[in-house]
């Protein structure tokens, strides 16, 4: 089963590689990003995740997939 970090970073990497966003535009806190990279159990807090999803211009489906981990 895919973890939150795996799913989030897959979407994040796609957005970065396509040039759609930069790290500073992503709305992700540096500490949260570091934890995503080193802690497979870490899930970004719901409010911070919603902010990042908006700034990264994720689809409703992508956002819903990530929010499943917050419940």
GUPA-985792 format. One record per residue (C-alpha): residue in three letters; residue number from 1; x, y, z. Coordinates in steps of 0.2 Angstrom, whole numbers. Layout:
# residues N
node rest->ALA nr->NUM east->X north->Y up->Z
...
# end
This chain:
# residues 71
node rest->UNK nr->1 east->0 north->0 up->0
node rest->UNK nr->2 east->6 north->17 up->-5
node rest->UNK nr->3 east->10 north->29 up->10
node rest->UNK nr->4 east->5 north->47 up->10
node rest->UNK nr->5 east->23 north->52 up->7
node rest->UNK nr->6 east->25 north->41 up->-8
node rest->UNK nr->7 east->9 north->48 up->-15
node rest->UNK nr->8 east->12 north->66 up->-11
node rest->UNK nr->9 east->30 north->66 up->-18
node rest->UNK nr->10 east->25 north->57 up->-34
node rest->UNK nr->11 east->13 north->71 up->-37
node rest->UNK nr->12 east->25 north->84 up->-31
node rest->UNK nr->13 east->39 north->77 up->-42
node rest->UNK nr->14 east->28 north->78 up->-57
node rest->UNK nr->15 east->24 north->96 up->-54
node rest->UNK nr->16 east->42 north->101 up->-51
node rest->UNK nr->17 east->48 north->92 up->-67
node rest->UNK nr->18 east->35 north->99 up->-78
node rest->UNK nr->19 east->40 north->116 up->-72
node rest->UNK nr->20 east->22 north->120 up->-65
node rest->UNK nr->21 east->29 north->124 up->-48
node rest->UNK nr->22 east->45 north->127 up->-38
node rest->UNK nr->23 east->48 north->122 up->-20
node rest->UNK nr->24 east->44 north->140 up->-14
node rest->UNK nr->25 east->28 north->140 up->-24
node rest->UNK nr->26 east->22 north->124 up->-17
node rest->UNK nr->27 east->16 north->130 up->0
node rest->UNK nr->28 east->25 north->116 up->9
node rest->UNK nr->29 east->34 north->120 up->25
node rest->UNK nr->30 east->52 north->115 up->24
node rest->UNK nr->31 east->51 north->105 up->40
node rest->UNK nr->32 east->36 north->96 up->33
node rest->UNK nr->33 east->45 north->92 up->17
node rest->UNK nr->34 east->60 north->86 up->27
node rest->UNK nr->35 east->49 north->74 up->37
node rest->UNK nr->36 east->41 north->68 up->22
node rest->UNK nr->37 east->57 north->63 up->15
node rest->UNK nr->38 east->64 north->54 up->31
node rest->UNK nr->39 east->48 north->48 up->40
node rest->UNK nr->40 east->37 north->36 up->30
node rest->UNK nr->41 east->23 north->37 up->43
node rest->UNK nr->42 east->22 north->56 up->42
node rest->UNK nr->43 east->7 north->65 up->36
node rest->UNK nr->44 east->5 north->83 up->34
node rest->UNK nr->45 east->-8 north->92 up->44
node rest->UNK nr->46 east->-25 north->94 up->35
node rest->UNK nr->47 east->-24 north->113 up->35
node rest->UNK nr->48 east->-6 north->113 up->28
node rest->UNK nr->49 east->-10 north->100 up->16
node rest->UNK nr->50 east->-25 north->110 up->9
node rest->UNK nr->51 east->-14 north->125 up->7
node rest->UNK nr->52 east->-1 north->115 up->-3
node rest->UNK nr->53 east->-14 north->107 up->-14
node rest->UNK nr->54 east->-21 north->124 up->-18
node rest->UNK nr->55 east->-4 north->131 up->-22
node rest->UNK nr->56 east->1 north->116 up->-32
node rest->UNK nr->57 east->-15 north->117 up->-42
node rest->UNK nr->58 east->-20 north->99 up->-39
node rest->UNK nr->59 east->-35 north->92 up->-46
node rest->UNK nr->60 east->-50 north->87 up->-35
node rest->UNK nr->61 east->-46 north->69 up->-37
node rest->UNK nr->62 east->-27 north->71 up->-32
node rest->UNK nr->63 east->-33 north->82 up->-17
node rest->UNK nr->64 east->-46 north->69 up->-11
node rest->UNK nr->65 east->-33 north->55 up->-13
node rest->UNK nr->66 east->-21 north->64 up->-1
node rest->UNK nr->67 east->-34 north->70 up->11
node rest->UNK nr->68 east->-39 north->51 up->14
node rest->UNK nr->69 east->-23 north->50 up->24
node rest->UNK nr->70 east->-28 north->64 up->36
node rest->UNK nr->71 east->-44 north->56 up->42
# end
